[in-house]
Amino acid sequence: MTQFSTAIIADDEPLLRHHLNRSLAEVWPELEIVASAENGKEAWLKINEHQPDVVFLDIRMPELDGMALANKLKKMPTPPLIVFITAYDEYAVKAFEQSAVDYLLKPISESRLQTACTKLQHQLSMQQSEQKHPSNAQSQPDISALIQQIQQLSTQSEPQYLTWIKASAGDDIHLIAISDVIYFKAEDKYVSVFKRLPNNAAQEYIIRTSLKELLAQLNPDSFWQIHRSTVVNVATIEKVKKDLAGRMSVIIDGQKLPVSRTAQSLFKGM
């Protein structure tokens, strides 16, 4: 007899929720997605409301992250089976492979999803059998060790971005707060750093590094590469302009900086 089950998808990426919902309909038609959630707090409320058999749970979510939510779920009288959704690399994922729970690595492949669903179906079948024969029931797996290990991995993997930078002006070396930089511009063998002064004028400094090396150390939420040779502090952009030919530029402290066509997507929705 076909076994019907229920699930909730909790992930802060709308496209991933949509893609996973459609993929699950193909690989596991008997699974009903009863709700989806974009953050941990919303997921917790919907899990209590629907009591699903399975939760597909993103590790990094706003409000309440996946690890904190998993801690709450394991205290439920009948906790759902958990499949973690993670962007960690293959090495970090080994932590999941030693656990009774499963995982899906972003971007989610259909073959990996099929494997996870097969495992879930087996576990749910075992649970159903144990309900009919309580004497054969086994205790729920304790995922506390896994949660602790993943939380440690998450802390270790938090990127450390530059907060200060050493730059020269003539013979002098200056220590400049990254938040004071308005933009970087690559030259032949160095990068110019433009800093806003108290009188709102821009002072130019020099650093001996490539723009590529610099980019790897900057917070991508704060600094955008708008051109092959230009990286701007998003907070300092005064306006974005587009001419009749479709060429885009940003205005920072009165300076007009061109935006390459490939970088124009950064400004969609602004």
Disulfide bonds with the S-S distance in Angstrom:
none
